Amino acid sequence: MKQIISLGMGVQSTAIYLMSSMGELPRADHAIFSDTGKEGAATYQYLDFLLGWQKENDGIPIAVCRDRNLHEDLLNAERPGRFTSIPAFTKNDDGSVGMLRRQCTAEYKITVVDNYIRDHIYGLSKGSRRPKTQIWHGITLDEIGRMSQPYEAWKINTYPFLGQMTFKTEATERLSWARPMTRSDVVQWYILQGLPIPPKSSCVFCPYQSDKAWALKKKHSPEDFRDAVRIDEAIRNSTAKGIHNPVYLHRSCRPLATIAFDVIKEEEWGECSGNCHV
């Protein structure tokens, strides 16, 4: 059975990749990173490091998929075609703040990885049934609530840091070779190995960010922040996509460029799935 690492380029999934390549976990067959078009600059720098490390250390092959570009699609929101929403904010008619559906993870992360597995790993035609495959996810013990069952029968969601496998049938099995760890345990592992710690991985315009995260981005990664502002402005008028009130990246429903962020607020607005931020 094929073992595939869903590589999100964050702390946890990258650690799984490195541990598996170094023999501290069973060796997976492939690692797949789906690039949505505008990760943070620090994530792309770390990707360059990891690709170099892979070549020098006979690491597990890494596929970088750039089939779909969420960044470009959002900038061209008026372009004809199906609209994929991000969990941005808008005011309801009664003045309350609402959040759009999150479709981006499924369509720009999960589906892209699934299609790569079908097309390039198994060489199957569209619609063909894929063999049972273990998909490894970098969820740690402190985030166990993000563990989920797969929607497809061919997938077995595998969590090396939780010691669990889940199936479409909602059954779970213990993972005999697991290495249960918290995120802080994983960070300590990087330090002991003398390896650089990856930055938190997410699109620069992801609405699931705290005020503190936005403030740090604005101060330390001004180009990333400018890109987020461009997206914020591009999605404001989404009436052509059936959204009748203005849309914003920040929960205050104000333009991102005008906000004085509260650096004390570390709460993120919502919970992303197990395919981002890890």
Phi and psi in degrees as a GROMACS rama.xvg file:
@    title "Ramachandran Plot"
@    xaxis  label "Phi"
@    yaxis  label "Psi"
@TYPE xy
-69.1677  143.464  LYS-2
-117.184  116.428  GLN-3
-119.897  126.489  ILE-4
-88.9746  121.992  ILE-5
-80.6351  101.109  SER-6
-91.9932  105.209  LEU-7
-88.5639  -8.25067  GLY-8
71.309  14.4853  MET-9
-93.0906  -171.125  GLY-10
-60.152  -47.9156  VAL-11
-75.4825  -50.8576  GLN-12
-67.5832  -33.494  SER-13
-67.1497  -37.1182  THR-14
-62.8274  -41.3432  ALA-15
-60.075  -43.4226  ILE-16
-58.8576  -49.2736  TYR-17
-65.7452  -44.8957  LEU-18
-61.4505  -41.6162  MET-19
-66.9722  -40.3323  SER-20
-66.7316  -32.0678  SER-21
-88.9524  -2.70555  MET-22
88.469  7.66969  GLY-23
-83.3028  -14.7124  GLU-24
-131.551  161.464  LEU-25
-52.8708  148.952  PRO-26
-80.1591  118.827  ARG-27
-73.3876  166.117  ALA-28
-87.6635  -37.1363  ASP-29
-149.221  158.345  HIS-30
-128.329  137.712  ALA-31
-128.264  125.425  ILE-32
-113.889  121.571  PHE-33
-96.39  112.556  SER-34
-90.3061  115.02  ASP-35
-82.7208  0.949898  THR-36
110.044  -19.466  GLY-37
-154.635  64.0585  LYS-38
-72.5663  169.135  GLU-39
-64.6901  152.801  GLY-40
-56.8052  -36.9199  ALA-41
-66.5427  -32.121  ALA-42
-67.3907  -41.9926  THR-43
-66.0021  -35.2652  TYR-44
-64.0847  -40.9785  GLN-45
-68.9024  -35.7187  TYR-46
-59.8311  -42.904  LEU-47
-59.3584  -43.8963  ASP-48
-59.5808  -45.695  PHE-49
-67.5455  -38.5536  LEU-50
-64.7951  -37.1716  LEU-51
-66.9495  -42.1893  GLY-52
-61.2888  -40.6538  TRP-53
-59.9735  -43.8865  GLN-54
-66.9315  -39.4383  LYS-55
-78.064  -21.2311  GLU-56
-121.799  18.1787  ASN-57
52.0077  45.9879  ASP-58
-74.1788  167.493  GLY-59
-58.1352  136.554  ILE-60
-56.4925  136.653  PRO-61
-112.338  124.583  ILE-62
-101.624  127.195  ALA-63
-106.279  112.672  VAL-64
-97.9175  125.589  CYS-65
-125.675  37.6568  ARG-66
-63.9505  -39.4036  ASP-67
-127.615  141.828  ARG-68
-120.994  98.0939  ASN-69
-62.1503  -38.4571  LEU-70
-57.8499  -50.3627  HIS-71
-66.7686  -38.114  GLU-72
-64.3844  -37.8507  ASP-73
-72.3536  -35.8206  LEU-74
-66.514  -25.9231  LEU-75
-111.403  49.8621  ASN-76
-62.3004  -24.0069  ALA-77
-82.0713  -8.3218  GLU-78
-66.6414  137.365  ARG-79
-59.5011  150.318  PRO-80
134.849  170.363  GLY-81
-68.3549  137.701  ARG-82
-91.3853  127.4  PHE-83
-108.516  118.462  THR-84
-89.178  149.051  SER-85
-103.94  161.525  ILE-86
-77.0995  58.4325  PRO-87
-83.1173  172.984  ALA-88
-108.742  149.597  PHE-89
-152.316  153.944  THR-90
-87.9263  133.933  LYS-91
-74.6506  168.771  ASN-92
-61.4758  -25.4074  ASP-93
-87.9732  4.58122  ASP-94
93.1243  -10.986  GLY-95
-74.4661  157.969  SER-96
-92.7179  128.81  VAL-97
-116.533  166.909  GLY-98
-125.919  134.056  MET-99
-70.9433  160.174  LEU-100
-63.7758  145.416  ARG-101
-93.0298  104.194  ARG-102
-108.771  -12.2029  GLN-103
-65.5057  -41.9979  CYS-104
-61.4438  -45.9522  THR-105
-64.6237  -43.8385  ALA-106
-87.2334  -28.2757  GLU-107
-107.272  -8.96573  TYR-108
-117.748  -68.5697  LYS-109
-63.6977  -49.8412  ILE-110
-63.7529  -38.5106  THR-111
-62.7708  -43.7506  VAL-112
-64.9964  -44.9965  VAL-113
-58.971  -43.0054  ASP-114
-66.9968  -35.8348  ASN-115
-63.9191  -41.9048  TYR-116
-60.0114  -45.5239  ILE-117
-64.8733  -49.1835  ARG-118
-79.6749  -40.3113  ASP-119
-108.292  -31.8566  HIS-120
-85.5468  -44.0677  ILE-121
-100.696  -15.9042  TYR-122
62.4927  40.8576  GLY-123
-99.9496  157.052  LEU-124
-81.3732  160.437  SER-125
-59.8303  132.904  LYS-126
93.2401  -9.23898  GLY-127
-73.5468  150.719  SER-128
-79.5367  127.938  ARG-129
-86.5697  147.19  ARG-130
-65.9679  160.285  PRO-131
-53.9964  132.598  LYS-132
-141.033  134.307  THR-133
-88.8703  123.149  GLN-134
-105.862  115.88  ILE-135
-87.653  133.281  TRP-136
-122.678  144.23  HIS-137
-91.9889  57.637  GLY-138
-96.6968  131.144  ILE-139
-102.362  171.176  THR-140
-57.2181  -32.9825  LEU-141
-76.0855  -5.8578  ASP-142
-123.752  28.6378  GLU-143
-58.425  -24.4836  ILE-144
-64.008  -14.6974  GLY-145
-87.7019  -6.04318  ARG-146
-65.4389  141.552  MET-147
-147.306  163.766  SER-148
-87.1703  146.484  GLN-149
-72.5304  154.981  PRO-150
-84.7631  -20.52  TYR-151
-107.495  142.397  GLU-152
-68.3493  -24.6564  ALA-153
-77.7688  -16.7779  TRP-154
-90.648  142.313  LYS-155
-122.9  107.411  ILE-156
-71.2235  124.991  ASN-157
-122.374  128.437  THR-158
-123.182  88.743  TYR-159
-58.7541  -31.8257  PRO-160
-86.6695  -4.286  PHE-161
-110.636  -21.7105  LEU-162
76.5043  29.871  GLY-163
-135.776  150.055  GLN-164
-122.596  140.975  MET-165
-123.73  152.998  THR-166
-127.673  162.566  PHE-167
-57.8775  -31.8205  LYS-168
-69.7236  -1.228  THR-169
75.547  5.16922  GLU-170
-73.535  153.285  ALA-171
-129.811  152.457  THR-172
-134.973  149.324  GLU-173
-75.3937  147.332  ARG-174
-101.796  111.65  LEU-175
-65.2597  -30.8492  SER-176
-98.6336  12.0601  TRP-177
-62.193  162.632  ALA-178
-132.66  78.9522  ARG-179
-57.4297  128.207  PRO-180
-149.349  151.867  MET-181
-91.2364  170.695  THR-182
-61.6165  -39.9725  ARG-183
-65.753  -34.1721  SER-184
-61.5822  -41.5205  ASP-185
-66.0004  -42.551  VAL-186
-60.5015  -41.824  VAL-187
-63.2122  -35.4553  GLN-188
-61.1698  -44.5664  TRP-189
-56.9399  -45.5729  TYR-190
-61.4824  -45.2461  ILE-191
-64.907  -31.6158  LEU-192
-83.526  -8.4735  GLN-193
69.5287  28.7311  GLY-194
-103.229  145.709  LEU-195
-66.5165  144.502  PRO-196
-88.5213  126.666  ILE-197
-65.6908  151.725  PRO-198
-73.8795  164.906  PRO-199
-64.3244  132.502  LYS-200
-97.1365  127.587  SER-201
-171.986  161.789  SER-202
-61.2463  143.685  CYS-203
-63.555  -21.9938  VAL-204
-101.972  11.6619  PHE-205
-60.9018  126.224  CYS-206
-68.9297  -16.3178  PRO-207
-78.0825  62.338  TYR-208
-135.138  142.952  GLN-209
-78.1493  165.59  SER-210
-58.5821  -39.3795  ASP-211
-62.2592  -41.8427  LYS-212
-64.1326  -42.4563  ALA-213
-61.4777  -42.7379  TRP-214
-63.0869  -42.4405  ALA-215
-66.3787  -38.4318  LEU-216
-63.0609  -44.4932  LYS-217
-62.3349  -38.2519  LYS-218
-79.6839  -44.936  LYS-219
-102.563  -19.359  HIS-220
-132.301  65.2426  SER-221
-59.6256  -32.2175  PRO-222
-67.3788  -40.9782  GLU-223
-62.7591  -40.3517  ASP-224
-65.716  -40.1096  PHE-225
-62.4585  -38.0079  ARG-226
-64.1624  -39.3589  ASP-227
-63.6137  -40.4184  ALA-228
-62.6069  -39.383  VAL-229
-61.1382  -42.5108  ARG-230
-66.7212  -43.1127  ILE-231
-55.4249  -43.0105  ASP-232
-73.5446  -34.3434  GLU-233
-69.1314  -32.7432  ALA-234
-91.0578  -4.05064  ILE-235
-53.3529  -52.0486  ARG-236
-99.8481  99.4185  ASN-237
-114.491  28.9133  SER-238
-62.4842  -32.0356  THR-239
-64.3406  -19.3399  ALA-240
-101.737  10.1194  LYS-241
90.3016  10.1838  GLY-242
-106.396  114.128  ILE-243
-89.2785  -18.3852  HIS-244
-105.607  155.803  ASN-245
-56.8951  146.822  PRO-246
-115.269  141.453  VAL-247
-138.087  155.668  TYR-248
-82.7522  -22.8725  LEU-249
-104.731  143.569  HIS-250
-60.7303  -23.1745  ARG-251
-70.9248  -10.5323  SER-252
57.7278  43.8433  CYS-253
-125.838  155.308  ARG-254
-57.0745  133.655  PRO-255
-57.1544  -37.3927  LEU-256
-66.6463  -18.2298  ALA-257
-101.959  -1.91973  THR-258
-87.1448  133.306  ILE-259
-91.9934  101.2  ALA-260
-69.6841  142.543  PHE-261
-87.5082  103.718  ASP-262
-70.8141  -8.79664  VAL-263
-79.5731  -27.0765  ILE-264
-78.5065  111.977  LYS-265
-106.066  -2.71758  GLU-266
-70.8578  131.41  GLU-267
-87.8305  147.137  GLU-268
-87.078  81.216  TRP-269
114.102  176.07  GLY-270
-125.588  117.963  GLU-271
-78.7086  166.458  CYS-272
-80.1959  -176.871  SER-273
-79.6003  14.0908  GLY-274
-110.487  -4.70428  ASN-275
-124.044  160.045  CYS-276
71.4588  -4.6396  HIS-277
